[in-house]
Amino acid sequence: MSIPKGAAGTPVLNWLGSWNNATAYAVNDAVTYSNGSYRASAASTGLAPDTNPDSWTVIAAAGSTSSGQIAAGNQLSASYAGILYSFKNTDTLTTNAVGVQALLGSPTVSYAAIPTGSGIPSTYKMGLLAASSGGNVGMYANNTGTGGVAVWGANTSTGASNWNAGVLGTSAAGIGRGVAGVASGTGGASGVFGQATGATGTNSGVLGSVPSTGSSTAYGVKGESLTTGGGVGVYASTAAASGRALFANGSVYIENQGTATAATDILMCHTTGGGYCGFNSSGQSYNASDRNVKENFEPISNTEILEKLVAMPITKWTFKQSDDSVKYVGPMAQDFHAAFGLGGSNDRVIHATNAQGVTMAALQGLNTKVEDKTKTLEARLNELEVRVVILENSLTWSQKIATGNLGIGMSLIGVPVLGYRLIRRRRS
């Protein structure tokens, strides 16, 4: 007795073996991938089954493996939505521990000493440890997207008791780099970029610090330009009219001797009008005084400036909270401002240009007064000289007449002689 066969049904799954990113898959195509199996719920090409739930449905998930191995799951956790793989080190040891360790070559893993003040215990735990030997790279992250991030270190702690570092880089080598950033672009790329987005507070986009136990010759932040064709070691700018491109909470030291720029200006400031001020290579200050950067010229009275300067109190004094043995001589800024009204509304400073200009104008005023006085004295002296000559000659002729040695004719001759003597004396 034979049993008749029924009609062949429509296949539900079309098994195609291992998934291939170059294959165009249709609905109900089935593949194996990463120890699991998947059915295509939508047509796709190049969409991996484990990360594209809109295109693939799980048929069977991978089971647990033997001890010592970590199974890769393909289901999203209800507690940590979006996590495909989770690794956790549950050891309760009091020594350094690692959640995931990746080694390349035969590196000797040395746990770095914790920087003072970081708040990290000496027996710190690590979620990921990547190490390499030789010229290899322990961990490499690459981003090709416009808005992507290759490595993101985030610190979400709001505490202020320690550094709370999103990314911490340390180096024990003589010329080592805890964190190195290299920019090879030509359009303003940044090797290291730091940004402080807080609306308030003294936040830092990039912070460099030398601890209290650090070297007295160390640098919190160091920038250098090694190109011989120009370049800037450190560049700072501000977009705020009341801001400061560079702020130093302490003294500023500029070392220019024995450097590539030893023959150039130590400090040069470019003014808004196009002038320059600063210090030259010999340490002498100079101010912007180019005629081409000036306008609104007005005449002045040199003698009036001289009178005001003479009336101004000038004393010897010292600055507060400074060495009392260091003395200075000069006027008070308030007196200078009241007398001359120069330098704007700030009456607590005296601009060097105004101090020099007032001094030069006063010297010219003094010269004018001396010249005027000299002319007056010369006129008076000429008058007295004439009178003396007249008296001398009168006395001489009187004596001769009295002795009878000179007649009337000689007296008449003496008048032009007297005039001639006066002219000779004046010319001499």
PyMOL commands that set and color helices and strands:
alter all, ss='L'
color gray80, all
select helices_A, chain A and resi 49-51+291-293+302-311+333-340+352-403+408-427
alter helices_A, ss='H'
color red, helices_A
select strands_A, chain A and resi 14-18+24-25+29-33+36-40+44-45+56-60+97-104+125-132+267-270+276-279+285-286+315-317+328-330
alter strands_A, ss='S'
color yellow, strands_A
deselect
rebuild
show_as cartoon
